Amino acid sequence: MIDRSSRGAWSELDAKLRPFVARRVHASADVDDVLQEVFVRMQRSLPTLRDDERFGPWVYRVARNAVADHHRRVARHPIADDGATAALLEHDGRADRDVTSAEEELSAYVAGFVAMLDTPYREALTLTELEGTSQAEAARLMGVSLSAMKSRVQRGRRRLRALFEACCELDVDVRGRVIACEPRAGGPVADCRCR
């Protein structure tokens, strides 16, 4: 049985984490599932937390990992999704798309591809690219130096690009902006729909 003071602490933590998770998970029904996973992971790993002062950043790292794992599951099993991802990936059939629409279409895949990266790169890109956190703030949140964060972001970007290029044939203009995207046969994502 959970005593009243502990119940209040969990409720307060839920109130802080719910908006954080809700901004990163498209389906509102999945927010509760991801939060439950966060609390389970916290409960299991809390005894291993060595520095009580690092509790806040640790909680958000656990939440980011749970969100990334959720996106990874959705990317691997898109049928299990609630339809939000399917709507983003729906093909409109136009032959001549402008640069903006090609980039917007491709951007729908970024979170799923970021979720496929190894943990340090996934966390770095989630914070800096998907959430818009500065690299300095991301370094502070993750407890690493700024130079380490910059390295992780650069390596993560290279690995992310390699994943995209393995899955899709990207056509870019002279400025490096995506103008077209076609799936490659036998790419790492079997049901890549970036056409």
C-alpha positions in Angstrom: 0.0 0.0 0.0 1.3 3.5 -0.9 1.2 6.0 2.0 -0.4 9.4 1.5 2.9 11.4 1.2 4.2 9.0 -1.5 0.9 9.2 -3.3 1.2 12.9 -3.4 4.7 12.8 -4.8 3.7 10.4 -7.6 0.7 12.7 -8.4 3.0 15.7 -8.6 5.4 13.8 -10.8 2.6 12.7 -13.0 1.4 16.3 -13.3 4.8 17.4 -14.5 5.5 14.5 -16.8 2.1 14.3 -18.5 2.5 17.5 -20.6 6.1 16.5 -21.4 4.9 13.1 -22.8 1.8 14.5 -24.4 3.8 16.9 -26.6 5.8 14.0 -27.9 3.2 11.3 -28.3 0.5 11.9 -31.0 -2.3 9.7 -29.7 -3.8 10.8 -26.5 -4.6 7.2 -25.6 -0.9 6.4 -25.8 0.1 9.1 -23.3 -1.2 7.0 -20.3 0.6 3.9 -21.6 3.9 5.8 -22.0 3.5 7.4 -18.5 2.8 4.0 -17.0 5.9 2.7 -18.6 7.9 5.6 -17.3 6.7 4.9 -13.7 7.5 1.2 -14.0 11.0 2.0 -15.3 11.5 4.5 -12.5 10.3 2.0 -9.8 12.6 -0.6 -11.1 15.7 1.7 -11.5 15.2 4.0 -8.5 17.5 2.0 -6.2 20.3 2.4 -8.7 20.1 6.2 -8.7 23.3 7.3 -6.9 22.9 11.0 -6.6 19.6 12.3 -5.3 20.3 15.8 -6.8 20.2 14.2 -10.3 16.7 12.9 -9.8 15.0 15.5 -12.1 17.2 15.0 -15.1 17.1 11.2 -14.6 13.3 11.2 -14.6 13.2 13.2 -17.9 15.8 10.8 -19.4 13.6 7.8 -18.4 10.6 9.6 -20.0 12.5 10.5 -23.2 13.6 6.8 -23.5 10.1 5.6 -23.0 8.8 8.0 -25.6 11.5 6.9 -28.1 10.7 3.3 -27.4 7.0 4.1 -28.1 7.9 5.7 -31.4 10.1 2.8 -32.3 7.3 0.3 -31.7 4.9 2.5 -33.8 7.5 2.6 -36.6 7.9 -1.2 -36.5 4.2 -1.9 -36.3 2.3 0.9 -38.0 -0.9 -1.1 -38.0 -1.0 -1.0 -34.2 -1.0 2.8 -34.4 -4.2 4.8 -33.9 -4.2 6.2 -37.4 -2.3 9.5 -36.7 0.9 8.2 -38.2 -1.0 6.7 -41.1 -2.5 10.0 -41.9 0.9 11.7 -41.8 2.3 9.0 -44.2 -0.6 8.9 -46.6 0.4 9.3 -50.2 -1.3 12.0 -52.2 -0.4 10.8 -55.6 0.9 14.1 -57.1 3.8 13.7 -59.5 5.3 17.2 -59.2 5.5 18.2 -55.5 7.1 21.4 -54.5 10.1 21.4 -52.1 8.0 22.3 -49.0 5.6 19.4 -49.4 8.5 16.9 -49.9 10.2 18.2 -46.8 7.0 18.1 -44.8 6.3 14.6 -45.9 9.8 13.4 -45.0 9.6 15.2 -41.7 6.8 12.9 -40.7 9.3 10.1 -40.6 12.0 11.8 -38.6 10.8 10.8 -35.1 10.5 7.2 -36.1 14.0 7.2 -37.6 15.4 9.0 -34.6 13.9 6.3 -32.4 15.9 3.7 -34.3 19.2 5.3 -33.3 21.4 4.1 -30.4 20.5 5.7 -27.0 23.1 8.5 -26.8 22.4 9.7 -30.3 18.6 9.2 -30.0 18.5 11.3 -26.8 20.8 14.0 -28.3 18.7 14.4 -31.4 15.4 14.2 -29.6 16.4 17.0 -27.4 18.1 19.3 -29.9 16.3 18.5 -33.2 12.8 17.3 -32.2 12.3 19.4 -29.0 14.3 22.4 -30.0 16.5 22.4 -26.9 19.8 24.2 -27.2 22.9 21.9 -27.3 24.1 23.6 -24.1 20.8 22.9 -22.3 20.7 19.4 -23.6 24.2 18.8 -22.3 23.2 20.0 -18.9 20.1 17.8 -18.9 22.0 14.7 -19.9 24.9 15.4 -17.6 27.6 15.6 -20.3 30.0 18.3 -21.5 28.9 20.7 -24.3 31.6 19.2 -26.6 30.3 15.7 -25.9 26.8 16.8 -26.8 28.0 18.5 -30.0 29.7 15.3 -31.0 26.6 13.2 -30.2 24.5 15.5 -32.3 26.9 15.5 -35.3 27.3 11.7 -35.1 23.5 11.3 -34.6 22.8 13.4 -37.7 25.2 11.3 -39.8 23.6 8.1 -38.6 20.1 9.5 -39.2 21.0 10.5 -42.7 22.5 7.1 -43.3 19.2 5.5 -42.2 17.2 7.8 -44.5 19.5 7.1 -47.4 19.4 3.3 -46.8 15.5 3.5 -46.8 14.9 6.1 -49.4 16.3 7.7 -52.6 16.5 11.4 -51.7 16.7 14.1 -54.4 18.0 17.4 -53.1 18.3 20.8 -54.7 21.5 22.9 -54.8 20.8 24.2 -51.3 20.5 20.6 -49.9 16.7 20.8 -49.4 14.8 17.6 -50.2 12.7 17.9 -53.3 11.7 14.2 -53.8 11.8 11.0 -51.9 11.3 7.5 -53.2 11.6 4.2 -51.2 14.4 1.9 -51.9 13.7 -1.8 -52.4 15.0 -3.8 -49.5 15.6 -0.8 -47.2 15.8 -1.2 -43.4 12.2 -0.1 -43.0 10.1 -2.7 -44.9 7.0 -0.5 -45.3 8.7 2.8 -46.0 6.0 5.0 -47.7 7.9 8.1 -48.5 6.7 8.3 -52.1 
